[in-house]
Amino acid sequence: MKMLAGCLLCLPAMAGCTHNQHADLAPVGPPPPAESRRPERDLLDVAQRPPRFRQRRSVNNGPWETSKYGDFNVDEAAEALKDIPRPWTLKKMLRLYQEEKKAERRVRLIYLMAVSHDPRVAVILGEGLTDSSVAVRIAAAVAMSEYYSHTPGVGGLEATFKFNQQWWRENEQLMRIRARALSAEE
């Protein structure tokens, strides 16, 4: 009998997982032939949340607006990156991130890629916590809190950094192993 692989973030058990990424579970073993694999999804499709789970904010203490994709940072990233032809697959965005020199574009790519909950992105976020750009460090901490470490929303930015640095120290080795495994499959 083959065992099922658990959540990439919650292995070995997925009990109580909140990542909702278990639809892609596959039997453990060699990867299927490339022609039988599902095509990569566009990250904006992955980001879509039901309306009741989307972020809301007040505009100048007036009417409320709801995020289009569930997270205002993703909404802003989608707008800022619209010059990049779609589909925005994780593989494509990872490549663009590695090539990008401008901190503002890297920030937008971080927010967009984080919705994937992919270990390769967790590695980028962990490394981003010590980036030379303050904007990249903040984006890495915010994205890590939202999509990986699930930091409690209290204490401000300093507490968020400390919590995520601790989470990264505790999970770096595991995330790097999983990231290498996923990269080897491609």
Buried (B, 14 or more C-beta within 10 A) or exposed (E): EEEEBBBBBBEEEBEEBEBEBBEEEEEEEEEEEEEEEEEBBBBBEBBBBEEEEBBEEEEEEEEEBEBBBBBBBBBBBBEBBEEBEEEBBBEBBBEBBEEBEEBEBBBBBBBBBBBBBBBBBBBBBBEBBEBEBEEBBBBBBBBBBBBBBBBEEEEEEEBBBEBBBEBBEEBBEBBBEBBEEBEEEE
